Amino acid sequence: MPLLRIHLDTDPSTARRVLQLHQNGKSHHESREAARDRVWRQGHTPAGDPVFVGITNGRRDVQLLYDVEVYSDTTG
C-alpha cells in the first residue's frame, strides 16, 4: 500500500514534546489524529495508524512528519 507523507505545522515546544514522547515509546494522540484527518481531507482512506517519522529542522516553521498507509484504490 502506498504511503502518504503528512506535514503538520506546529511550534518548537510541541515538536520537542512529540519527539520526546516518540523516543519514550509513546505517541502524541492529538497530532496522530490530525495526521489521520489530513489524509481524509486529501481524499484518501487511511489503511493504518499514522506513524511518526520526525520533525523538520526549521527554527520558526517547524513541522511534524507522519507517514500514513492509504488504500490505493479509494479516493474521496
Buried (B, 14 or more C-beta within 10 A) or exposed (E): EEBBEBEBEBEEEBBEBBBEBBEEEEBBEEBBEBBBBBBEEEEBBBBEEBBBEBBBEEEEEBBBBBBBBBEEEEEE
